Structure formats: C-alpha cells, structure tokens
Amino acid sequence: MLQLRLSADSLAATCFAISPLMQVGAVIHPRYPAASHHENFTGREVRETLRDRRLHLLSALRREIRGYAPGFMAGQSDSPGSDLAGELHRVATTPTHLVARQMDRVLRMSSPRDNPASSAEPTVRTFLERGEREFAQKVACELEQFWNDCLAPVWSSIAARAEADIDDRAHAIARTGLSGALNSLHPMIAYRDNTLSVGSGRGADVSHVDCGRRLSLSPSPLAPGWLVSVDPWNERGTSIIYPTRRPSRPGSRGGPGGRAEQPWGNVIGHARLGLLTHLDSPRTTTELAEQHHMSPSTVSYHLTRLHQAGLVTRTRAGNRVYYQRTAKAERLLDPPSSPAGPTARRQDRPGRPGQRPVT
C-alpha cells in the first residue's frame, strides 16, 4: 500500500486534468490487461502496435519498467492538462540531468531478466548510450507515433468521457467536499486525515511518501485501474490516473481496429459545446482560446472536428480565419420549437466590421 501525505498547500493545489500523454501512459503501462474483452484495447493489440510500427524504445520501456515510471514522459508542467503538441515538446526538451536521474532509477529497479543479453531486441540502456538529449527526443517521437496510430482516431470520445467524469467530481466536491471526491475515485483509493491511501495493503508493506507540490487527478476511460506517478525528489507533484465511470449508453465506446465512434462522438463534450455557444458570430481561434482558457492548438483541434461534422464554417479574411456555427449547430443547441426560431435570430446578428456574415 502507498500512503501519500498531502500538505495544506498540495490539497489547495489539487486539480483534475485531461492529459493526452497520461492517456498514452495508461495504455502502454506494463499493467495494461491482455484480456480480449477489454472495451478499448488489449495488451496484445498494444504489443502488436509497438512491434509493427517499430517503436522499439517504448517496447523496451514497457518490458523493463518495474514500479517506477519516468515522470518526464508525461510532459507535464506546473499547469496540469495541456494539448498534445505542448506535452510532446516538454518531453523532447527535458533537461538532460532530469532524464539521467529518472532513467537511472528505472534501470536500478529493473531485473536483469527484463533485458537479457541474448535478446535481439534493444534495451533501454541501448538507447541511453546515445545520450540523454537524443533519448528524450526519441521518446517524444515514438509517443507521438503511438498516439497517431491508436488514440487520435478515438480521442474525441476519450476526452468527452474524461470531461464528463470531471463534471461529476466537481458536483461531488460541491456537495461533499474534496474528501468525498477523493474517496470516490476508485475502490482501492481512500482519503482520511490528510493521507491518501492507494492499494489494498493486504499482506504488503506500507510506503509513506509526500505528495509534493500538488496532486493531479487524470480520469481515463482507457485505464484498467489506478496508476500513481510519484516524484521521489519532491520537485513536482503526484499524478494519479483513475478509470472513469463506464458510459450509461450502450455502444458508445470507441477503439482501434475499425471500431468506429458514434456519429455525434466528434462533437459531444463540454469543451466543444462551449465553443459552439460562443460562435453565434464570427470569431478567431485566438479569441476563443482566450475566452475559454485553452491553448490555441487545442481550440484549433476542436474547431477542425466541428468543421468536419458540419457544425461550423470558416472564412478567411486577410491573415485571419473566422469560425461561426452553422444552422445545423443552431438546431443542436436550440431546437426550432423556440418561438422566434434560430434562423430569425441569426439574421439580426451583425458580422464583424468589413466581414460578411458566415453562413
């Protein structure tokens, strides 16, 4: 059992975050199940993807990680939750001394049989011999390739379920406080007296560690159980991946190998609905990013999916691209049973000065 001691400062900084690389970590972790009935991927599918795409470094890490996963691979900053590009950039530019320290711990905790000398497969140490800077860049490159092959096709449904889970936890915090939300994360996670206990503790030693600067909670529809990332040097916070509650609507899941998302899976989610509500008049990506406290690349990603679904149009004016929701989106947000009707209201809305209203 792991017992995390939370200070008043770390409790105050506790937050929920949707991190693309944390979702990747949940899938490529050695504990990921091999059972064929798992709703998203199977351990076999993960291994085959790593092999077929020749992601040898991720394969080696998956074989050799025992108990401690290098924190730099999550690409997290002091502001948890980010877009994929930002996280990959932080991975690739991790200071070499941090890579060396974290990978030394990985190697010391791995067993000699995890990387036998007779194996034809390269080991983690093989890649480290090329230098820590190249190692970090290689990690980022393979993480991006794995993401593109496995998670990108179903990311909208993954993010939507994570957002829905965070909304549920936020309501729980409003009703029962943070302690109630922490106690509801997972059957094997319990909070009491400023201590978060993770694991069953049956016949196992108890490890006491400090949480660090903050506790970051990442809901994941992909995680088969809880995963904890602790910084032994107390330079950053502690991250916990926990499984989201299963969707109540049957057939709403997505996955690899031709398992398609539902038609509205590309637009469901509070982030995109929030963007749609503010697209009653033409707006740019920068304006939306400032208004919704997102990075421009994240907004651009959502707008691309909304555009593909026919819910927004885009018009270029000089160096700027303006987005506006379509009549189809109006019907989604406000059914036509409204007395005035969405069409009448849109005709009364002026466009930008010198900008023809987008239709």
C-alpha positions as CSV (number, residue, x, y, z in Angstrom):
1,M,0.0,0.0,0.0
2,L,1.1,3.5,-0.8
3,Q,0.2,6.3,1.6
4,L,0.5,9.8,0.2
5,R,0.8,12.6,2.7
6,L,-0.9,15.7,1.5
7,S,0.1,19.1,2.9
8,A,-2.3,22.0,3.1
9,D,-0.6,23.5,0.0
10,S,-0.9,20.3,-2.1
11,L,-4.5,20.0,-1.1
12,A,-5.2,23.5,-2.2
13,A,-3.4,22.8,-5.5
14,T,-5.3,19.6,-6.2
15,C,-6.8,19.6,-9.6
16,F,-8.3,17.4,-12.4
17,A,-6.6,17.4,-15.7
18,I,-7.1,15.8,-19.2
19,S,-3.6,15.0,-20.4
20,P,-3.1,13.2,-23.8
21,L,0.2,11.7,-22.7
22,M,-1.3,10.4,-19.4
23,Q,-3.8,8.5,-21.5
24,V,-1.0,7.1,-23.6
25,G,0.8,6.1,-20.3
26,A,-2.3,4.3,-19.1
27,V,-2.3,2.1,-22.3
28,I,1.4,1.3,-22.6
29,H,1.9,0.6,-18.9
30,P,3.0,-3.0,-18.2
31,R,-0.1,-3.5,-16.1
32,Y,-2.4,-3.0,-19.0
33,P,-4.6,-6.1,-19.3
34,A,-4.3,-8.7,-22.1
35,A,-7.9,-9.7,-21.8
36,S,-9.7,-9.6,-25.2
37,H,-12.9,-8.3,-23.7
38,H,-11.4,-5.0,-22.5
39,E,-13.6,-2.3,-24.0
40,N,-10.8,-0.2,-25.7
41,F,-7.6,-2.0,-26.4
42,T,-6.0,-5.2,-25.3
43,G,-2.4,-5.8,-24.1
44,R,-1.9,-7.9,-27.2
45,E,-3.0,-5.0,-29.5
46,V,-0.7,-2.7,-27.8
47,R,2.3,-5.0,-28.2
48,E,1.4,-5.6,-31.8
49,T,1.2,-1.8,-32.5
50,L,4.6,-1.3,-30.8
51,R,6.1,-4.1,-32.9
52,D,4.5,-3.3,-36.2
53,R,5.4,0.4,-36.0
54,R,8.9,-0.4,-34.8
55,L,8.5,1.6,-31.6
56,H,11.5,-0.2,-30.0
57,L,12.1,2.3,-27.2
58,L,8.5,2.2,-26.0
59,S,8.7,-1.6,-26.2
60,A,11.8,-1.7,-24.1
61,L,10.4,0.7,-21.5
62,R,7.2,-1.4,-21.3
63,R,9.3,-4.5,-20.7
64,E,11.7,-3.0,-18.2
65,I,9.7,-0.6,-16.1
66,R,9.1,-2.0,-12.6
67,G,7.3,0.1,-10.0
68,Y,8.7,3.5,-11.2
69,A,7.8,5.2,-14.5
70,P,9.9,8.2,-15.5
71,G,7.8,11.3,-14.9
72,F,9.3,13.3,-17.8
73,M,7.5,11.0,-20.3
74,A,4.1,12.6,-19.3
75,G,5.3,16.0,-20.4
76,Q,3.5,17.8,-17.6
77,S,4.1,21.3,-16.5
78,D,3.2,23.3,-13.4
79,S,-0.2,23.7,-15.1
80,P,-1.6,20.2,-15.5
81,G,-3.5,19.4,-18.6
82,S,-2.4,20.5,-22.0
83,D,-2.5,19.9,-25.7
84,L,-0.5,17.0,-27.2
85,A,1.9,19.3,-29.0
86,G,2.8,21.1,-25.8
87,E,3.3,17.9,-23.9
88,L,5.5,16.3,-26.6
89,H,7.6,19.5,-26.7
90,R,8.2,19.3,-23.0
91,V,9.2,15.6,-23.3
92,A,11.6,16.3,-26.1
93,T,13.3,19.2,-24.3
94,T,13.5,17.7,-20.9
95,P,16.8,18.8,-19.3
96,T,19.4,16.1,-19.7
97,H,20.2,15.8,-15.9
98,L,16.5,15.0,-15.2
99,V,16.5,12.3,-17.9
100,A,19.6,10.8,-16.5
101,R,18.4,10.8,-12.9
102,Q,15.0,9.3,-13.7
103,M,16.3,6.7,-16.1
104,D,19.0,5.7,-13.6
105,R,16.1,4.9,-11.2
106,V,14.3,2.9,-13.8
107,L,17.4,0.8,-14.6
108,R,18.2,0.2,-10.9
109,M,14.6,-1.1,-10.3
110,S,14.5,-3.4,-13.4
111,S,15.5,-7.0,-13.1
112,P,18.4,-8.5,-15.2
113,R,15.9,-10.9,-16.8
114,D,13.9,-8.0,-18.2
115,N,16.7,-7.3,-20.7
116,P,18.6,-10.5,-21.2
117,A,21.9,-10.1,-23.2
118,S,20.8,-12.8,-25.6
119,S,17.7,-11.0,-26.7
120,A,17.7,-9.5,-30.2
121,E,15.5,-6.6,-29.0
122,P,17.2,-3.4,-28.0
123,T,17.2,-2.5,-24.3
124,V,16.6,0.9,-22.6
125,R,20.3,1.1,-21.9
126,T,21.0,0.7,-25.6
127,F,19.1,3.9,-26.3
128,L,20.6,5.8,-23.3
129,E,24.1,5.1,-24.7
130,R,23.3,7.6,-27.5
131,G,22.9,10.4,-24.9
132,E,20.0,11.8,-22.8
133,R,19.0,14.5,-25.2
134,E,18.6,12.1,-28.1
135,F,16.8,9.7,-25.7
136,A,14.2,12.3,-24.8
137,Q,13.7,13.2,-28.4
138,K,13.3,9.6,-29.3
139,V,10.7,9.1,-26.6
140,A,8.7,12.1,-27.8
141,C,8.8,10.8,-31.4
142,E,7.6,7.3,-30.5
143,L,4.9,8.6,-28.2
144,E,3.6,10.8,-31.0
145,Q,3.6,7.9,-33.4
146,F,1.7,5.6,-30.9
147,W,-0.8,8.4,-30.3
148,N,-1.5,8.9,-34.0
149,D,-2.0,5.2,-34.6
150,C,-4.1,4.3,-31.6
151,L,-5.5,7.3,-29.7
152,A,-6.0,10.0,-32.3
153,P,-9.0,8.3,-34.1
154,V,-10.9,8.0,-30.8
155,W,-9.6,11.0,-28.9
156,S,-12.9,13.0,-29.0
157,S,-14.8,10.2,-27.3
158,I,-12.0,9.7,-24.8
159,A,-11.9,13.4,-24.0
160,A,-15.6,13.6,-23.7
161,R,-15.8,10.8,-21.2
162,A,-13.0,12.4,-19.2
163,E,-14.7,15.8,-19.2
164,A,-18.0,14.2,-18.1
165,D,-16.2,12.4,-15.2
166,I,-14.6,15.7,-14.1
167,D,-18.0,17.4,-14.2
168,D,-19.4,14.6,-11.9
169,R,-16.5,15.0,-9.5
170,A,-16.9,18.8,-9.4
171,H,-20.6,18.3,-8.4
172,A,-19.4,15.8,-5.8
173,I,-16.9,18.4,-4.4
174,A,-19.7,21.0,-4.2
175,R,-21.9,18.5,-2.2
176,T,-19.4,16.6,0.0
177,G,-16.1,18.5,-0.3
178,L,-12.8,17.3,-1.7
179,S,-12.5,14.4,0.7
180,G,-15.7,12.9,-0.7
181,A,-14.5,13.2,-4.3
182,L,-11.1,11.6,-3.4
183,N,-12.8,8.7,-1.7
184,S,-14.9,8.0,-4.8
185,L,-12.1,7.8,-7.3
186,H,-11.5,4.1,-7.0
187,P,-12.4,1.2,-4.6
188,M,-8.7,1.0,-3.7
189,I,-8.2,4.7,-3.1
190,A,-9.2,6.2,0.3
191,Y,-8.6,9.6,1.8
192,R,-8.5,10.3,5.6
193,D,-6.6,12.7,7.8
194,N,-4.6,14.4,5.0
195,T,-3.4,11.0,3.8
196,L,-4.4,9.3,0.5
197,S,-4.0,5.5,0.7
198,V,-3.7,3.7,-2.6
199,G,-3.8,-0.1,-2.8
200,S,-5.3,-2.9,-0.8
201,G,-2.5,-3.2,1.7
202,R,-3.2,-6.9,2.2
203,G,0.0,-8.6,3.3
204,A,2.0,-5.8,1.7
205,D,4.4,-3.2,3.1
206,V,3.2,0.3,3.5
207,S,5.2,3.0,1.8
208,H,4.8,6.6,3.1
209,V,5.7,9.4,0.7
210,D,5.0,13.1,0.4
211,C,2.6,14.1,-2.3
212,G,4.8,17.1,-3.3
213,R,3.6,20.4,-4.6
214,R,0.3,19.3,-5.9
215,L,-2.0,16.3,-6.6
216,S,-3.1,16.0,-10.2
217,L,-6.0,13.7,-11.0
218,S,-6.4,12.3,-14.5
219,P,-9.6,10.4,-15.4
220,S,-9.1,7.9,-18.1
221,P,-11.6,5.7,-20.0
222,L,-8.6,3.6,-21.0
223,A,-7.1,2.8,-17.6
224,P,-7.9,-0.7,-16.3
225,G,-7.2,0.5,-12.7
226,W,-5.4,3.2,-10.8
227,L,-1.8,4.3,-11.6
228,V,0.3,6.6,-9.5
229,S,3.2,8.7,-10.6
230,V,5.3,9.9,-7.6
231,D,8.3,12.2,-7.8
232,P,10.9,10.7,-5.3
233,W,12.7,14.0,-5.3
234,N,9.6,16.1,-4.4
235,E,10.3,18.6,-7.3
236,R,6.9,18.2,-8.8
237,G,3.6,16.9,-7.7
238,T,2.0,13.5,-7.7
239,S,-0.3,12.3,-10.5
240,I,-3.0,9.7,-10.2
241,I,-4.7,8.1,-13.2
242,Y,-8.0,6.6,-12.3
243,P,-10.7,4.9,-14.5
244,T,-13.7,6.9,-15.5
245,R,-17.2,5.5,-14.8
246,R,-18.5,3.5,-17.8
247,P,-20.8,5.3,-20.1
248,S,-24.5,4.7,-19.4
249,R,-25.4,4.5,-23.1
250,P,-24.5,1.1,-24.7
251,G,-22.5,1.1,-27.9
252,S,-20.8,4.5,-27.2
253,R,-17.3,3.2,-26.9
254,G,-14.6,3.6,-29.5
255,G,-11.4,1.7,-30.1
256,P,-8.8,0.5,-32.6
257,G,-9.1,-2.0,-35.4
258,G,-12.1,-0.5,-37.1
259,R,-14.2,0.1,-34.1
260,A,-15.8,3.4,-35.1
261,E,-17.1,6.2,-32.9
262,Q,-20.7,7.1,-32.8
263,P,-21.7,9.9,-35.3
264,W,-22.0,12.5,-32.6
265,G,-18.9,11.3,-30.9
266,N,-17.0,14.0,-32.8
267,V,-19.0,16.8,-31.2
268,I,-20.2,15.6,-27.8
269,G,-18.2,17.1,-24.9
270,H,-18.4,20.3,-22.8
271,A,-15.4,21.8,-24.5
272,R,-16.9,21.8,-28.0
273,L,-20.3,22.7,-26.8
274,G,-18.8,25.6,-25.0
275,L,-17.1,26.7,-28.2
276,L,-20.3,26.4,-30.2
277,T,-22.2,28.6,-27.8
278,H,-19.7,31.5,-28.4
279,L,-19.8,31.1,-32.2
280,D,-23.0,32.9,-32.7
281,S,-20.9,35.5,-34.5
282,P,-17.5,35.0,-36.3
283,R,-14.6,34.5,-34.0
284,T,-10.9,33.6,-34.4
285,T,-9.0,30.7,-32.8
286,T,-7.1,33.2,-30.7
287,E,-10.3,34.9,-29.4
288,L,-11.8,31.6,-28.5
289,A,-8.6,30.4,-26.8
290,E,-8.6,33.5,-24.5
291,Q,-12.2,33.2,-23.8
292,H,-12.2,29.5,-22.9
293,H,-8.7,29.4,-21.3
294,M,-7.4,26.8,-23.7
295,S,-4.3,26.8,-25.9
296,P,-4.8,27.9,-29.5
297,S,-3.7,24.4,-30.7
298,T,-6.4,22.8,-28.6
299,V,-9.1,25.1,-29.9
300,S,-7.9,24.5,-33.4
301,Y,-8.2,20.8,-32.9
302,H,-11.8,21.1,-31.7
303,L,-12.7,23.5,-34.4
304,T,-11.4,21.1,-37.1
305,R,-13.6,18.3,-35.8
306,L,-16.6,20.6,-35.5
307,H,-16.0,21.7,-39.1
308,Q,-15.7,18.1,-40.3
309,A,-19.0,17.5,-38.6
310,G,-20.7,20.4,-40.4
311,L,-21.3,22.4,-37.3
312,V,-19.0,25.4,-38.0
313,T,-18.0,27.2,-41.1
314,R,-14.7,29.0,-41.6
315,T,-13.9,32.1,-43.7
316,R,-10.6,33.7,-44.3
317,A,-10.2,37.5,-44.2
318,G,-6.7,38.5,-44.8
319,N,-4.4,36.7,-42.4
320,R,-7.3,35.7,-40.1
321,V,-9.7,32.8,-40.2
322,Y,-13.1,33.3,-38.7
323,Y,-15.4,30.5,-37.4
324,Q,-19.1,30.6,-36.9
325,R,-21.6,27.9,-36.2
326,T,-24.0,26.6,-38.9
327,A,-27.8,26.3,-38.9
328,K,-27.2,22.6,-38.1
329,A,-25.4,23.6,-34.9
330,E,-28.2,26.1,-34.1
331,R,-30.7,23.3,-34.2
332,L,-28.5,21.2,-31.9
333,L,-28.2,24.0,-29.4
334,D,-31.7,25.4,-29.7
335,P,-34.4,23.2,-31.3
336,P,-36.7,25.0,-33.8
337,S,-39.6,24.8,-31.4
338,S,-38.4,28.1,-29.9
339,P,-40.9,30.9,-30.6
340,A,-38.5,33.1,-32.6
341,G,-36.6,30.2,-34.2
342,P,-32.8,30.2,-34.7
343,T,-32.9,31.5,-38.2
344,A,-34.7,34.7,-37.4
345,R,-32.2,35.4,-34.6
346,R,-29.2,34.8,-36.8
347,Q,-30.4,37.3,-39.4
348,D,-30.4,40.0,-36.7
349,R,-26.8,39.4,-35.7
350,P,-24.3,41.7,-37.3
351,G,-21.0,40.3,-38.6
352,R,-17.6,41.9,-37.9
353,P,-16.9,45.3,-39.4
354,G,-16.0,44.7,-43.0
355,Q,-16.7,41.0,-42.7
356,R,-19.5,39.2,-44.5
357,P,-21.5,37.1,-42.0
358,V,-20.6,33.4,-42.4
359,T,-23.5,31.2,-43.5
